[in-house]
Amino acid sequence: MNQSIGPDRSCRVCQFPSTLFYRDTRTFFKCPNCALIFTNDLPNKEIEENHYKTQWQTTDPDFWEGQATNLITYIQHFGVLPDNHRILDFGAGSGDFTRELEKHGYRMTALEPMTDGYLKDQSYPFLFDAVVAIEVIEHLPNVWEELQEIEKVVKPEGVIIFSTGLTNPFIDLPDAVEKFKEWWYKDDPTHISFFCNNTLSVMAEKGGYTIEIFGDKVFIIKLGAPIKQS
C-alpha cells in the first residue's frame, strides 16, 4: 500500500504550486517553473525496504562493474584520483558499487541508511573529496535537506555525482504525458522525483551551485557558478 506525504502540490525543488500531470496507481505532478515531475505517493517502509533488498539480490554484478567504469571517467574529470582521495558512496545499497571503486584504488566509505542510519547522524573524522549517489536522488522526499547534509561532509573543492534517469528525451514534447506513461523508470514504486535540465538549472541557481550535465543520466554538482552542459 502507498502512503501519501500530504496533499501539498508544492514542487520539492522550487516550491512552485504544481499541476496534475499523470495518474495511474499514483498521482504525478509537474512543476510549471522547473519541470520537476513528482509524486507524494510513497510505499510504506516495509514495502520500500523489501523492494530495495530484492533489487540488491537480483542486480547483475556486471552492472556495477559498468557503473564503476562509467563513473570513474566523471570522477577523474574533476581531479578525484585513486589512492589519495576519499569518496562517500551515499545510498550504497548492497555495497557492490563501493567494492568496485575500491578495486580501482579509491578510499571508499559506504553509507546505506537502512543499515548505517542517516547521513545527518554520522560523524566522519574527515571530509570527502567526492560523494557519489547512484540511483538515489529520485528516491528522496526532502531533496534540499539531503543536499545540505551532503555539503557538510564534502571538501569545499569537492564534487557530488548523481546518476538518475532524466526526463530530457520527452519533457518538452507535445506528447510528454504519453511518453511518461510508457517510461519504465516511473514504475518503480520508490521513485518519486524525476529531474530534467531545467530542474537542474533552477537547482543551480537556488543552491549557488555549478552543475554539469552529462547526457540524460549523470549530473555533477560543485559549489560555485552557473550550470554547464557537456
Residue, then its C-alpha position, 0 to 999 in steps of 0.5 A: m500500500n502507498q502512503s501519501i506525504g500530504p496533499d501539498r502540490s508544492c514542487r520539492v525543488c522550487q516550491f512552485p504550486s504544481t499541476l496534475f500531470y499523470r495518474d495511474t496507481r499514483t498521482f504525478f505532478k509537474c512543476p510549471n517553473c522547473a519541470l520537476i515531475f513528482t509524486n507524494d505517493l510513497p510505499n510504506k517502509e516495509i514495502e520500500e525496504n523489501h523492494y530495495k533488498t530484492q533489487w540488491q539480490t537480483t542486480d547483475p554484478d556486471f552492472w556495477e562493474g559498468q557503473a564503476t567504469n562509467l563513473i570513474t571517467y566523471i570522477q577523474h574529470f574533476g581531479v578525484l584520483p585513486d589512492n589519495h582521495r576519499i569518496l562517500d558512496f551515499g545510498a550504497g545499497s548492497g555495497d557492490f558499487t563501493r567494492e568496485l571503486e575500491k578495486h580501482g584504488y579509491r578510499m571508499t566509505a559506504l553509507e546505506p541508511m537502512t543499515d548505517g542510519y542517516l547521513k545527518d547522524q554520522s560523524y566522519p573524522f574527515l571530509f570527502d573529496a567526492v560523494v557519489a549517489i547512484e540511483v538515489i536522488e529520485h528516491l528522496p522526499n526532502v531533496w534540499e535537506e539531503l543536499q545540505e547534509i551532503e555539503k557538510v561532509v564534502k571538501p569545499e573543492g569537492v564534487i557530488i555525482f548523481s546518476t538518475g534517469l532524466t526526463n530530457p528525451f520527452i519533457d518538452l514534447p507535445d506528447a510528454v504525458e504519453k511518453f511518461k506513461e510508457w517510461w519504465y523508470k516511473d514504475d518503480p514504486t520508490h521513485i518519486s522525483f524525476f529531474c530534467n535540465n531545467t530542474l537542474s538549472v533552477m537547482a543551480e541557481k537556488g543552491g549557488y551551485t555549478i552543475e554539469i550535465f552529462g547526457d540524460k543520466v549523470f549530473i555533477i554538482k560543485l559549489g560555485a557558478p552557473i550550470k554547464q552542459s557537456 
